[in-house]
């Protein structure tokens, strides 16, 4: 499995599949340049970009690595991550003029239960996060 995900064309294909599904199901604007597995069997994403509802940057990370704590839970729609590491990351939290809600809240509200195709709530957790 690690060998297959080390092929750049496979990484690009996987990144497109993941982002197309998220963007289609939830109306988000997420882009991942590359998605693969590194030599430690961690998920390794490059050029992660999340736009806010004004098409401005909400989150950007040159590199993002994480471990999945439970594959069984992912299959059931619960994304439990272990350590999350973001390198060369940017996070822009803002409330636009004339709006009462900040852009992060607007983004997370897109994952509300009533928008999930399965009817189950979207769930994401991580044990720790390291930003640099």
N, C-alpha and C positions, 0 to 999 in steps of 0.2 A: 504494500500500500504506500509506504513512504517513497519508494522508488518511482511509482507512477506520479505522485504529487510533486516530484522534483522536476518534471518536464514542464518548461514554461508554457507551452500551449495548453496543457491540462490545467495549470494554475489559472490561466486567463479564463478558460472555459468555466471552471468551478466558481471563480469570482463573479462572472457574469450571471450564472445560474442563481447564486445566493442573492445577489442584489436585485435581480429581476423579480424574484419571488417576494422579497421584502417590499420592494417598491410597488409591485402590483397589488399585493394583499393589503398593505397598510397605507399607501399613498405617501410613502417617504421618498426622500431623495438621497440615497446612499450609494456610494461608489467605492469599489475595492479594486485596486489595480492588479493585485495578485493574491491568491489564496493557496496555501499549501501546507505541508508539514515539514518542520525542520528536523534536524538530526536527533533532537530530544523527544520527538513525536508530539511536539506542541503545534497547535494551529498557528500559522505564521501568515499574517496579512500585511500587505504593503500598500502605501498610498490610500489610506482609508479616509474618505471624505463624507461628511454628513452635512447637508445643507438645511437651513431652517426654512420656515414658511415664507420668508422673503427672498429665498434663493441666495442667502449670504451664508458664510461658513458658521456652523455651529460647533463641529468637532473635526479636527484634522489630525492624523497621525501618520508619520512617515513609515513607522513599523508598529505592529501590534502582535504580541504573542500571548497565548493563553493555553491552558490545559482544560480539557473537558472532564468534569468529575464523574459524570454518569451518562453513558451512551443510552441506557434504557430510559432515563428521564427526558433526554432530548427527543427520543422517538415519541414520548408522551407530551411533547410541547413545553417542557420545562428546561430552560437553558441554565444549568448549574456549571459555573466555571470555577476553576481553582484560582491561581494567581494570574492577574492580568497585568501585562507590562506594555506601556506605551512609550515609544521613543520619538523625540522631536514632535511632541504633541502640542496642539493648540485647542483651546476651548473658549468660545465666545458666548458668554451668557449675557443676554440683553433683553430689555423690554422696549419695544418700539414705541415711538410717540403715538399717542392716541389709543394704545392697547393696555390692558390691565394685566395680561399674562405674559410671562417671560417666554423666550423662544424654546428653552429646554422643556418647559411644561407643555407647550403646544406640541412639540415633537413627541414626548412620551404619551400624551393623550391619544396619539394616532394608534397606539397599541391597545386601546380599550377593548374589553371583552366582546362588545357587540360588533367589532370590526374583524375579529379573528374568524377566518373561514370555518374552523372546527367548532366555534362557539365557546371554546376553552380560553381562559385568560392567557395572554402572553406573559411569560415569567422569565426573568433574567436575574441571576445572582452571581456574585463573585466573592471569593474568600478574602482577597486583598487586591489592591491596585497600586502600581508603581508608575508614576508619571515622570518623564524627564524631557 
